[in-house]
Amino acid sequence: MVMRMLWSLVAVLMIAMVRAGYEAVLLAFKAQLSDGASPTLSSWNDSAHFCSWEGVMCSHLRPARVVELRLNSSGLTGELSPALGNLTFLRTLDPSFNWLNGEIPTTGHPWNFLR
């Protein structure tokens, strides 16, 4: 009984860590931008789950997994954060028509599926 409860607690903590990790990646990206006050990114805060942030799409099967970042024409200026490489389930990244510098990070991500 105690072991079952312990394993349940471990599972809950791991899920919370994954969710916190994706939120941290998105906030690190926002922090790299010159103007974090972009209307598009105004929803990017802890008042709502990151899957409801503008431009962020999460998997329907596994809601805590970011699968799309659609930030086209958002008036963003700054650097692409290397932290984006930690969004391991990201399939679509659209930063077009912004003023972003740098390369799309490849660390830790199978980008061959990226559109």
VMD Tcl script that draws the C-alpha trace (Angstrom):
set ca {
  {0.00 0.00 0.00}
  {2.75 2.45 0.95}
  {4.75 1.58 -2.17}
  {1.71 2.17 -4.38}
  {1.17 5.57 -2.84}
  {4.86 6.37 -3.25}
  {4.81 5.44 -6.95}
  {1.68 7.54 -7.47}
  {3.38 10.50 -5.84}
  {6.46 10.03 -8.04}
  {4.27 9.93 -11.17}
  {2.43 13.12 -10.18}
  {5.70 14.90 -9.45}
  {7.19 13.86 -12.79}
  {4.15 15.15 -14.69}
  {4.39 18.45 -12.80}
  {8.11 18.71 -13.62}
  {7.49 18.15 -17.35}
  {4.78 20.80 -17.40}
  {6.96 23.25 -15.48}
  {9.81 22.47 -17.88}
  {7.82 23.39 -20.99}
  {6.55 26.56 -19.36}
  {10.12 27.48 -18.39}
  {11.29 26.93 -22.00}
  {8.58 29.23 -23.35}
  {9.32 31.90 -20.74}
  {13.06 31.65 -21.54}
  {12.20 32.30 -25.20}
  {10.09 35.30 -24.18}
  {12.94 36.62 -22.01}
  {15.33 36.60 -25.01}
  {13.09 39.04 -26.86}
  {13.70 42.77 -26.83}
  {10.06 43.57 -26.29}
  {8.42 41.09 -23.95}
  {5.35 43.32 -23.98}
  {4.25 42.15 -27.44}
  {0.46 41.80 -27.57}
  {0.94 38.22 -28.74}
  {3.00 37.35 -25.66}
  {0.86 39.22 -23.12}
  {-0.92 35.94 -22.31}
  {2.43 34.25 -21.61}
  {2.37 34.35 -17.81}
  {1.43 32.13 -14.91}
  {-2.21 33.23 -14.80}
  {-3.12 30.51 -17.32}
  {-1.75 27.13 -18.39}
  {0.85 27.53 -21.15}
  {-1.27 25.45 -23.55}
  {-3.75 28.34 -23.62}
  {-1.12 30.98 -24.42}
  {-1.49 32.70 -27.78}
  {0.50 30.96 -30.51}
  {1.12 27.84 -28.41}
  {-0.59 24.62 -29.43}
  {-0.40 21.47 -27.33}
  {-1.10 17.87 -28.22}
  {-4.70 16.75 -27.84}
  {-3.55 13.33 -26.71}
  {-1.01 14.60 -24.18}
  {-2.05 18.16 -23.26}
  {1.21 19.15 -21.57}
  {3.27 18.67 -24.77}
  {3.89 21.72 -26.96}
  {3.59 20.65 -30.61}
  {3.25 24.01 -32.40}
  {4.55 27.55 -31.96}
  {2.81 29.85 -34.42}
  {4.19 33.32 -33.82}
  {4.09 34.71 -37.35}
  {3.61 38.49 -37.71}
  {3.71 39.01 -33.95}
  {6.07 41.99 -33.91}
  {8.74 40.04 -32.02}
  {12.32 41.35 -31.88}
  {15.32 39.58 -30.40}
  {17.12 36.26 -30.33}
  {15.79 32.77 -30.85}
  {16.36 31.10 -27.50}
  {18.47 27.93 -27.41}
  {15.88 26.70 -24.89}
  {13.49 26.02 -27.80}
  {15.59 22.93 -28.46}
  {14.04 21.45 -25.31}
  {10.55 21.38 -26.83}
  {11.07 17.78 -27.89}
  {7.56 17.27 -29.30}
  {7.53 20.50 -31.33}
  {6.45 19.78 -34.91}
  {5.68 23.28 -36.23}
  {7.68 26.45 -35.58}
  {6.55 29.58 -37.43}
  {8.49 32.70 -36.41}
  {8.05 34.32 -39.86}
  {7.58 38.05 -40.36}
  {9.26 38.99 -37.07}
  {12.68 40.45 -36.37}
  {14.36 37.43 -34.81}
  {18.07 36.64 -34.97}
  {19.96 33.42 -34.53}
  {19.60 29.87 -35.66}
  {16.87 27.43 -34.84}
  {18.35 25.44 -31.95}
  {18.95 21.75 -32.63}
  {20.21 20.54 -29.26}
  {18.18 17.63 -27.95}
  {15.52 17.76 -30.64}
  {14.75 15.54 -33.64}
  {14.14 18.58 -35.90}
  {13.77 16.40 -39.00}
  {10.02 16.34 -38.24}
  {9.77 20.13 -37.89}
  {7.72 22.10 -40.41}
}
mol new
graphics top color blue
foreach p $ca { graphics top sphere $p radius 0.5 }
foreach p [lrange $ca 0 end-1] q [lrange $ca 1 end] { graphics top cylinder $p $q radius 0.2 }
display resetview
